[in-house]
C-alpha cells in the first residue's frame, strides 16, 4: 500500500513539477507535509468551473470542452457537475456538433434534480430538432468520427416530442407539434401526422398555424389515398375536416385550398374508374364501360372526369338509338 502511494505521488510530482525531490525529505513527517502541500496544489472543481465559464465567455469552445470534461471526470459528484454537463452540450452545439449536443442536454435533464438551465436546455433541444428537420445531417452510426451523412428526421421527431412533453401549452410545443406533423407526412406516417395536427387544433385553437393544421389534415388524407391506400372513405373524412375548418375560419383563404384538395382527390378516384371504363371500351364492351361511367357520375359528379364520362354515355346512347332494329328497316313509302 505504501509503495503504491509512493508511485502515485512520484507520478503526480513528475506531471506537475518534473521532479521527485520531495521524496528525499529527511523524515516521514516531512514527506507527509510535502505530500499534503502537493495535493493542495491540485486544481479544485471550482477552478475548473471558473476556467470553463471563462472559455465559454470567450467562445473558445474546444477549451471549454476540455475543462468541463476534466471536471466531470475528476469531480463527478461536485456541485458544479450539472453546470459542466450543460456547458458541454452548449459548447458542442456552438461547434455545430448537434447530435453530441443533444445527447449532453438529455443527460443534463435526466441526471440532475433542480436545474438552473432547464428552460434553456429545452429551447436548445428545440433548435437542434429544427436544424435536423431542415436537413442538418448527423454522423453515420452515431459515430462522431464518421461523416455527417445520415438523416436526422427520426431524431427531430423524438426531440419535438420531448419539447411537447416539457412545455405542453407553450408556443414551443405548438411549433414542435406542427413541425412534427410535417415530418411525419414526409415519412408517409399519415395516421400519426393527422393525430399531431388534431392535437395542435385542440390545444391551440386560435394559433396562427391552426388553419394550416386543418389544411394539413385534408392534404394528409389525400396523400395517404394516393401513396398508400386508395380508400374513397378518406374523401368523407377530409370533407368533415374541411367543414370544421370553414366553420372555425370562414374568411381564411386556405379554406378554399382545402376544398380544392378534396375536388382533386375526387377526380383522382374518378380517373381510376375511367381507366377501367377505357379497358372495356377497347374490348368492344360498351355496356360494361357504361357501368363505370355511371359510377363516376354518381360518386364523383362535378369533376372534369365526370364530364368525360357523361360525354361517353351520351355517345353510346346516340349510337344505340341509331342501331336499333327499327332504324335498320327500310322506310315505307
Secondary structure, DSSP 4 states (H G I P E B T S, - for coil): -HHHHHHHHHHHHHHHHS--GGGG-SSHHHHHHHHHHHHHTSPPHHHHHHHHHHHHHTT-HHHHHHHHHHHHHH-TTSTTHHHHHHHHHHHHHHHT-HHHHHHHHHHHHHH-SS-TTHHHHHHHHHHHHHHHHTT--EEGGG-TTS-EEE--HHHHHHHHHHHHHHSTTSHHHHHHHHHHHHHHHHTT-HHHHHHHHHHHHHH-TTSTTHHHHHHHHHHHHHHHHHHT---THHHHHHHHHHHHHHHH-TT-THHHHHHHHHHHHHHHHHHHHHHHHHHHHHTT-HHHHHHHHHHHHHHSTTSHHHHHHHHHHHHHHHHHHHTSHHHHSPPP-
